[in-house]
Amino acid sequence: MLSDTDLQEHEFAWTGADFTHVQKLIYQKAGISLHDGKKAMVYSRLSRRLRETGHKSFSAYLGWLESSGGAEWQEFINALTTNLTSFFRENHHFDVLRDYLHTESFDRGVCKIWCSAASTGEEPYSLAMTATEMLGRDHFKLTASDIDSKVLATAKNGIYNFDALKTVPDGMAKKYFLRGKGSNSGLVRAKPELRDSIDFMIVNLIEDNWPFREAFDVVFCRNVMIYFDAETQRKVLAKIHRVMKPGGLLFVGHAENFSDSRDLFHLRGKTVYSRVGG
């Protein structure tokens, strides 16, 4: 149990009630369940928001956020979301994807892909490179979304340290990225045609106003559900099911298992599911 004495001796007043308040708000707004082991992380990340907004205590900040937060809600969510990613992360997924793109036929010859946790962009760019290699630029549509507006801005820019490309297959780095020169030495940027192949947007997975008009053949939703409780996981899975085509593939994180939702998705391989139903 979190006690007030555990959370004292900080720059800002910070109590167990404050942490409980944060837990409630981030669950309501983003579906994220924060356990007590995250108290130090929450203090560190939200302290920056107190400094930015001029509040002297967490209780004052949280009270203001609820009454008149406005745009600050997005900053609050940005501060508490975790973004860990890399190019071609969990590479076996891309092997499965290549096989799927090679063997399947798609409506009007176009494969529709959704990367639902774009983070700073490495995952959607990996998907775009894979789809371009397998299908050609005109035969896929890729939507990349995230709840965090700041990482999404980084993704749109497509600028990375050169070392980030070490996991990109041979030849693809040179084909799809430009190396910086002069003051930009050590940096790379995704080529315009790669950036333009991705439609970036903010999407909150727990909200119901998803902006999609066409069903997806492929959805990557990796290492997102681990932050949701079982009830929220089920609701999000049901909504993903509704925006996918029958037989489409859902790729999830290595620590995620949805065997309790066999009515929605059938396990097809290691952390790869196939959408059930017509």
Secondary structure, DSSP 8 states (H G I E B T S, - for coil): ---GGGG-SSSSB--HHHHHHHHHHHHHHH-----GGGHHHHHHHHHHHHHHHT-SBHHHHHHHHHHH-TTHHHHHHHHH------TT-STHHHHHHHHHHHH---GGG-EEEEES--TTSHHHHHHHHHHHHHH-GGGEEEEEEES-HHHHHHHHHTEEEGGGGGGS-TTHHHHHEEE--GGGTTEEEE-HHHHTTEEEEE--TTSS-----S-EEEEEE-S-GGGS-HHHHHHHHHHHHHTEEEEEEEEE-TT---GGGTTTEEEEETTEEEE---
